[in-house]
Amino acid sequence: MAQVTLDNLVVGMIIASDVCDRSGRRLLATGTNLTNKHLLTLRSWGIPTIEIAGEDIDRQDPATGSIDPALRSILEEEVGRRFKRMDLSHPAVSTLFEMCIERMAKERKNG
């Protein structure tokens, strides 16, 4: 099992444990084989990560989570100005916030 971020999920992966929304309502059951519709559902509910069955979950982008802490701090400040009126505790907003940071880090890395 591995925690996989929404952006790194691939159709055909198998869910290792139930995926629930903030109130505990089950959205997808253990053993579900992911489809495009499931990926859209997860995105619309703001689910940032889910547990995926299997041992070779090396599909994760190595850049994810490996942003230099100093750069991450700068990017969080920049992105934070854009999100200053948003509720960062909301799962969809926090996912968008993180996606912006990751995209900006990639853009800076690639020139």
PDB file as gemmi writes it, atoms N, CA and C in Angstrom:
CRYST1    1.000    1.000    1.000  90.00  90.00  90.00 P 1                      
ATOM      1  N   MET A   1       0.836  -1.192   0.000  1.00  0.00           N  
ATOM      2  CA  MET A   1       0.000   0.000   0.000  1.00  0.00           C  
ATOM      3  C   MET A   1       0.877   1.250   0.000  1.00  0.00           C  
ATOM      4  N   ALA A   2       0.366   2.275  -0.646  1.00  0.00           N  
ATOM      5  CA  ALA A   2       1.070   3.550  -0.670  1.00  0.00           C  
ATOM      6  C   ALA A   2       0.053   4.675  -0.783  1.00  0.00           C  
ATOM      7  N   GLN A   3       0.345   5.787  -0.141  1.00  0.00           N  
ATOM      8  CA  GLN A   3      -0.468   6.989  -0.299  1.00  0.00           C  
ATOM      9  C   GLN A   3      -0.072   7.628  -1.619  1.00  0.00           C  
ATOM     10  N   VAL A   4      -1.029   7.852  -2.485  1.00  0.00           N  
ATOM     11  CA  VAL A   4      -0.766   8.435  -3.797  1.00  0.00           C  
ATOM     12  C   VAL A   4      -1.587   9.708  -3.930  1.00  0.00           C  
ATOM     13  N   THR A   5      -0.937  10.783  -4.373  1.00  0.00           N  
ATOM     14  CA  THR A   5      -1.640  12.046  -4.550  1.00  0.00           C  
ATOM     15  C   THR A   5      -2.569  11.964  -5.753  1.00  0.00           C  
ATOM     16  N   LEU A   6      -3.576  12.799  -5.737  1.00  0.00           N  
ATOM     17  CA  LEU A   6      -4.588  12.803  -6.787  1.00  0.00           C  
ATOM     18  C   LEU A   6      -3.975  12.946  -8.172  1.00  0.00           C  
ATOM     19  N   ASP A   7      -2.982  13.823  -8.318  1.00  0.00           N  
ATOM     20  CA  ASP A   7      -2.363  14.037  -9.629  1.00  0.00           C  
ATOM     21  C   ASP A   7      -1.591  12.830 -10.124  1.00  0.00           C  
ATOM     22  N   ASN A   8      -1.246  11.915  -9.243  1.00  0.00           N  
ATOM     23  CA  ASN A   8      -0.454  10.748  -9.630  1.00  0.00           C  
ATOM     24  C   ASN A   8      -1.276   9.474  -9.732  1.00  0.00           C  
ATOM     25  N   LEU A   9      -2.592   9.582  -9.548  1.00  0.00           N  
ATOM     26  CA  LEU A   9      -3.445   8.409  -9.698  1.00  0.00           C  
ATOM     27  C   LEU A   9      -3.614   8.082 -11.176  1.00  0.00           C  
ATOM     28  N   VAL A  10      -3.708   6.799 -11.464  1.00  0.00           N  
ATOM     29  CA  VAL A  10      -3.835   6.331 -12.836  1.00  0.00           C  
ATOM     30  C   VAL A  10      -5.026   5.381 -12.915  1.00  0.00           C  
ATOM     31  N   VAL A  11      -5.773   5.491 -14.002  1.00  0.00           N  
ATOM     32  CA  VAL A  11      -6.886   4.571 -14.227  1.00  0.00           C  
ATOM     33  C   VAL A  11      -6.352   3.148 -14.125  1.00  0.00           C  
ATOM     34  N   GLY A  12      -7.093   2.300 -13.394  1.00  0.00           N  
ATOM     35  CA  GLY A  12      -6.687   0.908 -13.229  1.00  0.00           C  
ATOM     36  C   GLY A  12      -6.073   0.611 -11.874  1.00  0.00           C  
ATOM     37  N   MET A  13      -5.630   1.634 -11.151  1.00  0.00           N  
ATOM     38  CA  MET A  13      -5.100   1.399  -9.802  1.00  0.00           C  
ATOM     39  C   MET A  13      -6.228   0.891  -8.920  1.00  0.00           C  
ATOM     40  N   ILE A  14      -5.869   0.125  -7.886  1.00  0.00           N  
ATOM     41  CA  ILE A  14      -6.861  -0.467  -6.984  1.00  0.00           C  
ATOM     42  C   ILE A  14      -6.769   0.228  -5.622  1.00  0.00           C  
ATOM     43  N   ILE A  15      -7.925   0.652  -5.119  1.00  0.00           N  
ATOM     44  CA  ILE A  15      -7.986   1.348  -3.835  1.00  0.00           C  
ATOM     45  C   ILE A  15      -7.761   0.349  -2.705  1.00  0.00           C  
ATOM     46  N   ALA A  16      -6.836   0.695  -1.789  1.00  0.00           N  
ATOM     47  CA  ALA A  16      -6.466  -0.202  -0.693  1.00  0.00           C  
ATOM     48  C   ALA A  16      -7.340  -0.016   0.545  1.00  0.00           C  
ATOM     49  N   SER A  17      -7.951   1.155   0.701  1.00  0.00           N  
ATOM     50  CA  SER A  17      -8.854   1.364   1.840  1.00  0.00           C  
ATOM     51  C   SER A  17      -9.936   2.353   1.427  1.00  0.00           C  
ATOM     52  N   ASP A  18     -11.084   2.266   2.092  1.00  0.00           N  
ATOM     53  CA  ASP A  18     -12.215   3.122   1.749  1.00  0.00           C  
ATOM     54  C   ASP A  18     -11.787   4.586   1.681  1.00  0.00           C  
ATOM     55  N   VAL A  19     -12.347   5.305   0.715  1.00  0.00           N  
ATOM     56  CA  VAL A  19     -12.123   6.742   0.587  1.00  0.00           C  
ATOM     57  C   VAL A  19     -13.389   7.428   1.068  1.00  0.00           C  
ATOM     58  N   CYS A  20     -13.225   8.283   2.084  1.00  0.00           N  
ATOM     59  CA  CYS A  20     -14.372   8.952   2.690  1.00  0.00           C  
ATOM     60  C   CYS A  20     -14.221  10.462   2.597  1.00  0.00           C  
ATOM     61  N   ASP A  21     -15.354  11.165   2.589  1.00  0.00           N  
ATOM     62  CA  ASP A  21     -15.311  12.620   2.596  1.00  0.00           C  
ATOM     63  C   ASP A  21     -15.093  13.097   4.034  1.00  0.00           C  
ATOM     64  N   ARG A  22     -15.092  14.410   4.229  1.00  0.00           N  
ATOM     65  CA  ARG A  22     -14.811  14.981   5.553  1.00  0.00           C  
ATOM     66  C   ARG A  22     -15.800  14.540   6.618  1.00  0.00           C  
ATOM     67  N   SER A  23     -17.031  14.249   6.217  1.00  0.00           N  
ATOM     68  CA  SER A  23     -18.045  13.855   7.190  1.00  0.00           C  
ATOM     69  C   SER A  23     -18.060  12.348   7.429  1.00  0.00           C  
ATOM     70  N   GLY A  24     -17.180  11.609   6.746  1.00  0.00           N  
ATOM     71  CA  GLY A  24     -17.103  10.173   6.952  1.00  0.00           C  
ATOM     72  C   GLY A  24     -17.913   9.352   5.970  1.00  0.00           C  
ATOM     73  N   ARG A  25     -18.600  10.020   5.051  1.00  0.00           N  
ATOM     74  CA  ARG A  25     -19.389   9.302   4.054  1.00  0.00           C  
ATOM     75  C   ARG A  25     -18.447   8.634   3.049  1.00  0.00           C  
ATOM     76  N   ARG A  26     -18.668   7.358   2.801  1.00  0.00           N  
ATOM     77  CA  ARG A  26     -17.804   6.608   1.889  1.00  0.00           C  
ATOM     78  C   ARG A  26     -18.083   7.017   0.449  1.00  0.00           C  
ATOM     79  N   LEU A  27     -17.010   7.429  -0.238  1.00  0.00           N  
ATOM     80  CA  LEU A  27     -17.113   7.801  -1.648  1.00  0.00           C  
ATOM     81  C   LEU A  27     -16.749   6.627  -2.547  1.00  0.00           C  
ATOM     82  N   LEU A  28     -15.684   5.909  -2.175  1.00  0.00           N  
ATOM     83  CA  LEU A  28     -15.232   4.745  -2.938  1.00  0.00           C  
ATOM     84  C   LEU A  28     -14.819   3.646  -1.967  1.00  0.00           C  
ATOM     85  N   ALA A  29     -15.153   2.418  -2.303  1.00  0.00           N  
ATOM     86  CA  ALA A  29     -14.878   1.285  -1.419  1.00  0.00           C  
ATOM     87  C   ALA A  29     -13.514   0.658  -1.698  1.00  0.00           C  
ATOM     88  N   THR A  30     -12.990  -0.008  -0.668  1.00  0.00           N  
ATOM     89  CA  THR A  30     -11.773  -0.789  -0.809  1.00  0.00           C  
ATOM     90  C   THR A  30     -11.935  -1.772  -1.959  1.00  0.00           C  
ATOM     91  N   GLY A  31     -10.890  -1.911  -2.767  1.00  0.00           N  
ATOM     92  CA  GLY A  31     -10.917  -2.851  -3.880  1.00  0.00           C  
ATOM     93  C   GLY A  31     -11.438  -2.272  -5.182  1.00  0.00           C  
ATOM     94  N   THR A  32     -11.890  -1.021  -5.152  1.00  0.00           N  
ATOM     95  CA  THR A  32     -12.392  -0.393  -6.373  1.00  0.00           C  
ATOM     96  C   THR A  32     -11.255  -0.201  -7.361  1.00  0.00           C  
ATOM     97  N   ASN A  33     -11.522  -0.551  -8.616  1.00  0.00           N  
ATOM     98  CA  ASN A  33     -10.570  -0.352  -9.705  1.00  0.00           C  
ATOM     99  C   ASN A  33     -10.856   1.038 -10.278  1.00  0.00           C  
ATOM    100  N   LEU A  34      -9.905   1.969 -10.153  1.00  0.00           N  
ATOM    101  CA  LEU A  34     -10.145   3.358 -10.535  1.00  0.00           C  
ATOM    102  C   LEU A  34     -10.448   3.530 -12.025  1.00  0.00           C  
ATOM    103  N   THR A  35     -11.450   4.376 -12.294  1.00  0.00           N  
ATOM    104  CA  THR A  35     -11.804   4.760 -13.659  1.00  0.00           C  
ATOM    105  C   THR A  35     -11.665   6.282 -13.753  1.00  0.00           C  
ATOM    106  N   ASN A  36     -11.827   6.819 -14.954  1.00  0.00           N  
ATOM    107  CA  ASN A  36     -11.797   8.282 -15.116  1.00  0.00           C  
ATOM    108  C   ASN A  36     -12.892   8.953 -14.294  1.00  0.00           C  
ATOM    109  N   LYS A  37     -14.058   8.325 -14.226  1.00  0.00           N  
ATOM    110  CA  LYS A  37     -15.165   8.885 -13.439  1.00  0.00           C  
ATOM    111  C   LYS A  37     -14.782   8.979 -11.957  1.00  0.00           C  
ATOM    112  N   HIS A  38     -14.095   7.952 -11.448  1.00  0.00           N  
ATOM    113  CA  HIS A  38     -13.657   7.987 -10.049  1.00  0.00           C  
ATOM    114  C   HIS A  38     -12.671   9.133  -9.819  1.00  0.00           C  
ATOM    115  N   LEU A  39     -11.746   9.334 -10.756  1.00  0.00           N  
ATOM    116  CA  LEU A  39     -10.758  10.406 -10.617  1.00  0.00           C  
ATOM    117  C   LEU A  39     -11.456  11.768 -10.580  1.00  0.00           C  
ATOM    118  N   LEU A  40     -12.487  11.952 -11.403  1.00  0.00           N  
ATOM    119  CA  LEU A  40     -13.260  13.199 -11.379  1.00  0.00           C  
ATOM    120  C   LEU A  40     -13.993  13.373 -10.052  1.00  0.00           C  
ATOM    121  N   THR A  41     -14.534  12.272  -9.529  1.00  0.00           N  
ATOM    122  CA  THR A  41     -15.229  12.318  -8.238  1.00  0.00           C  
ATOM    123  C   THR A  41     -14.267  12.743  -7.134  1.00  0.00           C  
ATOM    124  N   LEU A  42     -13.086  12.133  -7.108  1.00  0.00           N  
ATOM    125  CA  LEU A  42     -12.086  12.469  -6.088  1.00  0.00           C  
ATOM    126  C   LEU A  42     -11.700  13.942  -6.179  1.00  0.00           C  
ATOM    127  N   ARG A  43     -11.489  14.425  -7.389  1.00  0.00           N  
ATOM    128  CA  ARG A  43     -11.115  15.833  -7.579  1.00  0.00           C  
ATOM    129  C   ARG A  43     -12.245  16.757  -7.115  1.00  0.00           C  
ATOM    130  N   SER A  44     -13.485  16.424  -7.466  1.00  0.00           N  
ATOM    131  CA  SER A  44     -14.601  17.296  -7.095  1.00  0.00           C  
ATOM    132  C   SER A  44     -14.821  17.337  -5.583  1.00  0.00           C  
ATOM    133  N   TRP A  45     -14.486  16.271  -4.882  1.00  0.00           N  
ATOM    134  CA  TRP A  45     -14.636  16.240  -3.430  1.00  0.00           C  
ATOM    135  C   TRP A  45     -13.390  16.737  -2.709  1.00  0.00           C  
ATOM    136  N   GLY A  46     -12.341  17.088  -3.459  1.00  0.00           N  
ATOM    137  CA  GLY A  46     -11.137  17.653  -2.839  1.00  0.00           C  
ATOM    138  C   GLY A  46     -10.335  16.642  -2.042  1.00  0.00           C  
ATOM    139  N   ILE A  47     -10.344  15.392  -2.473  1.00  0.00           N  
ATOM    140  CA  ILE A  47      -9.573  14.348  -1.788  1.00  0.00           C  
ATOM    141  C   ILE A  47      -8.125  14.442  -2.280  1.00  0.00           C  
ATOM    142  N   PRO A  48      -7.166  14.795  -1.419  1.00  0.00           N  
ATOM    143  CA  PRO A  48      -5.790  15.009  -1.889  1.00  0.00           C  
ATOM    144  C   PRO A  48      -4.994  13.728  -2.135  1.00  0.00           C  
ATOM    145  N   THR A  49      -5.207  12.704  -1.306  1.00  0.00           N  
ATOM    146  CA  THR A  49      -4.465  11.449  -1.459  1.00  0.00           C  
ATOM    147  C   THR A  49      -5.367  10.275  -1.098  1.00  0.00           C  
ATOM    148  N   ILE A  50      -5.037   9.106  -1.657  1.00  0.00           N  
ATOM    149  CA  ILE A  50      -5.730   7.879  -1.263  1.00  0.00           C  
ATOM    150  C   ILE A  50      -4.708   6.753  -1.188  1.00  0.00           C  
ATOM    151  N   GLU A  51      -5.077   5.710  -0.465  1.00  0.00           N  
ATOM    152  CA  GLU A  51      -4.211   4.532  -0.374  1.00  0.00           C  
ATOM    153  C   GLU A  51      -4.471   3.617  -1.551  1.00  0.00           C  
ATOM    154  N   ILE A  52      -3.395   3.221  -2.210  1.00  0.00           N  
ATOM    155  CA  ILE A  52      -3.476   2.359  -3.383  1.00  0.00           C  
ATOM    156  C   ILE A  52      -2.801   1.029  -3.069  1.00  0.00           C  
ATOM    157  N   ALA A  53      -3.425  -0.057  -3.492  1.00  0.00           N  
ATOM    158  CA  ALA A  53      -2.871  -1.398  -3.284  1.00  0.00           C  
ATOM    159  C   ALA A  53      -1.715  -1.632  -4.249  1.00  0.00           C  
ATOM    160  N   GLY A  54      -0.799  -2.465  -3.840  1.00  0.00           N  
ATOM    161  CA  GLY A  54       0.324  -2.819  -4.701  1.00  0.00           C  
ATOM    162  C   GLY A  54       1.630  -2.387  -4.082  1.00  0.00           C  
ATOM    163  N   GLU A  55       2.675  -3.061  -4.463  1.00  0.00           N  
ATOM    164  CA  GLU A  55       3.965  -2.743  -3.877  1.00  0.00           C  
ATOM    165  C   GLU A  55       4.815  -1.834  -4.727  1.00  0.00           C  
ATOM    166  N   ASP A  56       4.579  -1.785  -6.037  1.00  0.00           N  
ATOM    167  CA  ASP A  56       5.448  -0.973  -6.886  1.00  0.00           C  
ATOM    168  C   ASP A  56       4.784   0.344  -7.261  1.00  0.00           C  
ATOM    169  N   ILE A  57       4.524   1.151  -6.267  1.00  0.00           N  
ATOM    170  CA  ILE A  57       3.926   2.454  -6.505  1.00  0.00           C  
ATOM    171  C   ILE A  57       5.054   3.468  -6.618  1.00  0.00           C  
ATOM    172  N   ASP A  58       5.827   3.339  -7.669  1.00  0.00           N  
ATOM    173  CA  ASP A  58       6.895   4.295  -7.940  1.00  0.00           C  
ATOM    174  C   ASP A  58       6.443   5.275  -8.999  1.00  0.00           C  
ATOM    175  N   ARG A  59       5.124   5.371  -9.197  1.00  0.00           N  
ATOM    176  CA  ARG A  59       4.595   6.282 -10.201  1.00  0.00           C  
ATOM    177  C   ARG A  59       4.543   7.701  -9.676  1.00  0.00           C  
ATOM    178  N   GLN A  60       4.810   7.865  -8.381  1.00  0.00           N  
ATOM    179  CA  GLN A  60       4.794   9.200  -7.812  1.00  0.00           C  
ATOM    180  C   GLN A  60       5.861  10.049  -8.469  1.00  0.00           C  
ATOM    181  N   ASP A  61       5.545  11.302  -8.743  1.00  0.00           N  
ATOM    182  CA  ASP A  61       6.507  12.231  -9.300  1.00  0.00           C  
ATOM    183  C   ASP A  61       7.567  12.496  -8.248  1.00  0.00           C  
ATOM    184  N   PRO A  62       8.848  12.250  -8.541  1.00  0.00           N  
ATOM    185  CA  PRO A  62       9.883  12.464  -7.545  1.00  0.00           C  
ATOM    186  C   PRO A  62       9.968  13.906  -7.085  1.00  0.00           C  
ATOM    187  N   ALA A  63       9.488  14.850  -7.886  1.00  0.00           N  
ATOM    188  CA  ALA A  63       9.542  16.254  -7.477  1.00  0.00           C  
ATOM    189  C   ALA A  63       8.512  16.567  -6.402  1.00  0.00           C  
ATOM    190  N   THR A  64       7.442  15.780  -6.340  1.00  0.00           N  
ATOM    191  CA  THR A  64       6.400  16.027  -5.354  1.00  0.00           C  
ATOM    192  C   THR A  64       6.945  15.773  -3.960  1.00  0.00           C  
ATOM    193  N   GLY A  65       6.803  16.756  -3.107  1.00  0.00           N  
ATOM    194  CA  GLY A  65       7.282  16.604  -1.738  1.00  0.00           C  
ATOM    195  C   GLY A  65       8.775  16.827  -1.601  1.00  0.00           C  
ATOM    196  N   SER A  66       9.489  17.039  -2.702  1.00  0.00           N  
ATOM    197  CA  SER A  66      10.933  17.224  -2.604  1.00  0.00           C  
ATOM    198  C   SER A  66      11.325  18.646  -2.993  1.00  0.00           C  
ATOM    199  N   ILE A  67      10.416  19.583  -2.819  1.00  0.00           N  
ATOM    200  CA  ILE A  67      10.716  20.988  -3.099  1.00  0.00           C  
ATOM    201  C   ILE A  67      11.641  21.484  -1.996  1.00  0.00           C  
ATOM    202  N   ASP A  68      12.694  22.173  -2.400  1.00  0.00           N  
ATOM    203  CA  ASP A  68      13.636  22.748  -1.444  1.00  0.00           C  
ATOM    204  C   ASP A  68      12.858  23.570  -0.414  1.00  0.00           C  
ATOM    205  N   PRO A  69      13.116  23.356   0.880  1.00  0.00           N  
ATOM    206  CA  PRO A  69      12.341  24.068   1.910  1.00  0.00           C  
ATOM    207  C   PRO A  69      12.387  25.594   1.772  1.00  0.00           C  
ATOM    208  N   ALA A  70      13.521  26.144   1.372  1.00  0.00           N  
ATOM    209  CA  ALA A  70      13.620  27.597   1.216  1.00  0.00           C  
ATOM    210  C   ALA A  70      12.730  28.067   0.066  1.00  0.00           C  
ATOM    211  N   LEU A  71      12.758  27.341  -1.063  1.00  0.00           N  
ATOM    212  CA  LEU A  71      11.913  27.682  -2.201  1.00  0.00           C  
ATOM    213  C   LEU A  71      10.449  27.494  -1.836  1.00  0.00           C  
ATOM    214  N   ARG A  72      10.156  26.413  -1.126  1.00  0.00           N  
ATOM    215  CA  ARG A  72       8.772  26.150  -0.729  1.00  0.00           C  
ATOM    216  C   ARG A  72       8.232  27.300   0.126  1.00  0.00           C  
ATOM    217  N   SER A  73       9.036  27.805   1.004  1.00  0.00           N  
ATOM    218  CA  SER A  73       8.620  28.920   1.859  1.00  0.00           C  
ATOM    219  C   SER A  73       8.289  30.151   1.019  1.00  0.00           C  
ATOM    220  N   ILE A  74       9.134  30.444   0.028  1.00  0.00           N  
ATOM    221  CA  ILE A  74       8.896  31.582  -0.865  1.00  0.00           C  
ATOM    222  C   ILE A  74       7.610  31.372  -1.660  1.00  0.00           C  
ATOM    223  N   LEU A  75       7.442  30.156  -2.193  1.00  0.00           N  
ATOM    224  CA  LEU A  75       6.256  29.860  -2.995  1.00  0.00           C  
ATOM    225  C   LEU A  75       4.988  29.892  -2.155  1.00  0.00           C  
ATOM    226  N   GLU A  76       5.053  29.394  -0.926  1.00  0.00           N  
ATOM    227  CA  GLU A  76       3.878  29.436  -0.047  1.00  0.00           C  
ATOM    228  C   GLU A  76       3.460  30.879   0.215  1.00  0.00           C  
ATOM    229  N   GLU A  77       4.452  31.763   0.356  1.00  0.00           N  
ATOM    230  CA  GLU A  77       4.134  33.176   0.567  1.00  0.00           C  
ATOM    231  C   GLU A  77       3.489  33.778  -0.682  1.00  0.00           C  
ATOM    232  N   GLU A  78       4.060  33.483  -1.864  1.00  0.00           N  
ATOM    233  CA  GLU A  78       3.497  33.995  -3.115  1.00  0.00           C  
ATOM    234  C   GLU A  78       2.079  33.472  -3.344  1.00  0.00           C  
ATOM    235  N   VAL A  79       1.917  32.167  -3.227  1.00  0.00           N  
ATOM    236  CA  VAL A  79       0.608  31.557  -3.454  1.00  0.00           C  
ATOM    237  C   VAL A  79      -0.363  32.002  -2.362  1.00  0.00           C  
ATOM    238  N   GLY A  80       0.129  32.145  -1.152  1.00  0.00           N  
ATOM    239  CA  GLY A  80      -0.703  32.591  -0.041  1.00  0.00           C  
ATOM    240  C   GLY A  80      -1.364  33.938  -0.301  1.00  0.00           C  
ATOM    241  N   ARG A  81      -0.648  34.832  -1.003  1.00  0.00           N  
ATOM    242  CA  ARG A  81      -1.247  36.132  -1.338  1.00  0.00           C  
ATOM    243  C   ARG A  81      -2.446  35.950  -2.267  1.00  0.00           C  
ATOM    244  N   ARG A  82      -2.360  34.977  -3.164  1.00  0.00           N  
ATOM    245  CA  ARG A  82      -3.469  34.716  -4.093  1.00  0.00           C  
ATOM    246  C   ARG A  82      -4.654  34.040  -3.406  1.00  0.00           C  
ATOM    247  N   PHE A  83      -4.369  33.332  -2.321  1.00  0.00           N  
ATOM    248  CA  PHE A  83      -5.406  32.569  -1.616  1.00  0.00           C  
ATOM    249  C   PHE A  83      -5.799  33.230  -0.285  1.00  0.00           C  
ATOM    250  N   LYS A  84      -5.453  34.491  -0.094  1.00  0.00           N  
ATOM    251  CA  LYS A  84      -5.619  35.107   1.229  1.00  0.00           C  
ATOM    252  C   LYS A  84      -7.065  35.155   1.719  1.00  0.00           C  
ATOM    253  N   ARG A  85      -8.023  35.135   0.821  1.00  0.00           N  
ATOM    254  CA  ARG A  85      -9.432  35.175   1.231  1.00  0.00           C  
ATOM    255  C   ARG A  85     -10.088  33.799   1.194  1.00  0.00           C  
ATOM    256  N   MET A  86      -9.290  32.777   0.981  1.00  0.00           N  
ATOM    257  CA  MET A  86      -9.815  31.411   0.873  1.00  0.00           C  
ATOM    258  C   MET A  86      -9.644  30.665   2.202  1.00  0.00           C  
ATOM    259  N   ASP A  87     -10.476  29.678   2.420  1.00  0.00           N  
ATOM    260  CA  ASP A  87     -10.399  28.824   3.602  1.00  0.00           C  
ATOM    261  C   ASP A  87      -9.462  27.653   3.287  1.00  0.00           C  
ATOM    262  N   LEU A  88      -8.196  27.765   3.715  1.00  0.00           N  
ATOM    263  CA  LEU A  88      -7.208  26.732   3.406  1.00  0.00           C  
ATOM    264  C   LEU A  88      -7.467  25.410   4.128  1.00  0.00           C  
ATOM    265  N   SER A  89      -8.404  25.396   5.061  1.00  0.00           N  
ATOM    266  CA  SER A  89      -8.733  24.132   5.724  1.00  0.00           C  
ATOM    267  C   SER A  89      -9.701  23.297   4.883  1.00  0.00           C  
ATOM    268  N   HIS A  90     -10.316  23.909   3.866  1.00  0.00           N  
ATOM    269  CA  HIS A  90     -11.219  23.167   2.983  1.00  0.00           C  
ATOM    270  C   HIS A  90     -10.371  22.270   2.082  1.00  0.00           C  
ATOM    271  N   PRO A  91     -10.721  20.986   1.940  1.00  0.00           N  
ATOM    272  CA  PRO A  91      -9.890  20.057   1.177  1.00  0.00           C  
ATOM    273  C   PRO A  91      -9.650  20.473  -0.276  1.00  0.00           C  
ATOM    274  N   ALA A  92     -10.664  21.002  -0.938  1.00  0.00           N  
ATOM    275  CA  ALA A  92     -10.492  21.406  -2.340  1.00  0.00           C  
ATOM    276  C   ALA A  92      -9.539  22.593  -2.442  1.00  0.00           C  
ATOM    277  N   VAL A  93      -9.686  23.543  -1.533  1.00  0.00           N  
ATOM    278  CA  VAL A  93      -8.833  24.733  -1.559  1.00  0.00           C  
ATOM    279  C   VAL A  93      -7.397  24.354  -1.212  1.00  0.00           C  
ATOM    280  N   SER A  94      -7.220  23.506  -0.200  1.00  0.00           N  
ATOM    281  CA  SER A  94      -5.853  23.109   0.176  1.00  0.00           C  
ATOM    282  C   SER A  94      -5.188  22.310  -0.945  1.00  0.00           C  
ATOM    283  N   THR A  95      -5.971  21.517  -1.670  1.00  0.00           N  
ATOM    284  CA  THR A  95      -5.421  20.775  -2.812  1.00  0.00           C  
ATOM    285  C   THR A  95      -4.993  21.739  -3.905  1.00  0.00           C  
ATOM    286  N   LEU A  96      -5.818  22.730  -4.209  1.00  0.00           N  
ATOM    287  CA  LEU A  96      -5.462  23.733  -5.214  1.00  0.00           C  
ATOM    288  C   LEU A  96      -4.227  24.521  -4.793  1.00  0.00           C  
ATOM    289  N   PHE A  97      -4.155  24.868  -3.526  1.00  0.00           N  
ATOM    290  CA  PHE A  97      -3.004  25.596  -2.987  1.00  0.00           C  
ATOM    291  C   PHE A  97      -1.727  24.786  -3.222  1.00  0.00           C  
ATOM    292  N   GLU A  98      -1.774  23.504  -2.880  1.00  0.00           N  
ATOM    293  CA  GLU A  98      -0.607  22.632  -3.053  1.00  0.00           C  
ATOM    294  C   GLU A  98      -0.265  22.452  -4.531  1.00  0.00           C  
ATOM    295  N   MET A  99      -1.279  22.328  -5.370  1.00  0.00           N  
ATOM    296  CA  MET A  99      -1.038  22.189  -6.811  1.00  0.00           C  
ATOM    297  C   MET A  99      -0.336  23.430  -7.372  1.00  0.00           C  
ATOM    298  N   CYS A 100      -0.738  24.605  -6.904  1.00  0.00           N  
ATOM    299  CA  CYS A 100      -0.092  25.845  -7.350  1.00  0.00           C  
ATOM    300  C   CYS A 100       1.379  25.872  -6.942  1.00  0.00           C  
ATOM    301  N   ILE A 101       1.655  25.471  -5.721  1.00  0.00           N  
ATOM    302  CA  ILE A 101       3.041  25.442  -5.250  1.00  0.00           C  
ATOM    303  C   ILE A 101       3.864  24.485  -6.097  1.00  0.00           C  
ATOM    304  N   GLU A 102       3.335  23.292  -6.342  1.00  0.00           N  
ATOM    305  CA  GLU A 102       4.061  22.299  -7.132  1.00  0.00           C  
ATOM    306  C   GLU A 102       4.285  22.792  -8.561  1.00  0.00           C  
ATOM    307  N   ARG A 103       3.272  23.405  -9.165  1.00  0.00           N  
ATOM    308  CA  ARG A 103       3.414  23.902 -10.532  1.00  0.00           C  
ATOM    309  C   ARG A 103       4.461  25.014 -10.603  1.00  0.00           C  
ATOM    310  N   MET A 104       4.419  25.933  -9.654  1.00  0.00           N  
ATOM    311  CA  MET A 104       5.393  27.021  -9.658  1.00  0.00           C  
ATOM    312  C   MET A 104       6.808  26.493  -9.444  1.00  0.00           C  
ATOM    313  N   ALA A 105       6.948  25.482  -8.599  1.00  0.00           N  
ATOM    314  CA  ALA A 105       8.272  24.889  -8.368  1.00  0.00           C  
ATOM    315  C   ALA A 105       8.793  24.243  -9.646  1.00  0.00           C  
ATOM    316  N   LYS A 106       7.915  23.525 -10.360  1.00  0.00           N  
ATOM    317  CA  LYS A 106       8.320  22.908 -11.625  1.00  0.00           C  
ATOM    318  C   LYS A 106       8.707  23.963 -12.653  1.00  0.00           C  
ATOM    319  N   GLU A 107       7.922  25.041 -12.721  1.00  0.00           N  
ATOM    320  CA  GLU A 107       8.219  26.113 -13.678  1.00  0.00           C  
ATOM    321  C   GLU A 107       9.581  26.730 -13.387  1.00  0.00           C  
ATOM    322  N   ARG A 108       9.884  26.948 -12.130  1.00  0.00           N  
ATOM    323  CA  ARG A 108      11.184  27.529 -11.776  1.00  0.00           C  
ATOM    324  C   ARG A 108      12.325  26.562 -12.056  1.00  0.00           C  
ATOM    325  N   LYS A 109      12.056  25.291 -11.841  1.00  0.00           N  
ATOM    326  CA  LYS A 109      13.078  24.264 -12.093  1.00  0.00           C  
ATOM    327  C   LYS A 109      13.376  24.148 -13.592  1.00  0.00           C  
ATOM    328  N   ASN A 110      12.310  24.224 -14.415  1.00  0.00           N  
ATOM    329  CA  ASN A 110      12.463  24.053 -15.866  1.00  0.00           C  
ATOM    330  C   ASN A 110      12.809  25.338 -16.600  1.00  0.00           C  
ATOM    331  N   GLY A 111      12.918  26.422 -15.875  1.00  0.00           N  
ATOM    332  CA  GLY A 111      13.359  27.654 -16.511  1.00  0.00           C  
ATOM    333  C   GLY A 111      12.269  28.567 -16.797  1.00  0.00           C  
TER     334      GLY A 111                                                      
END                                                                             
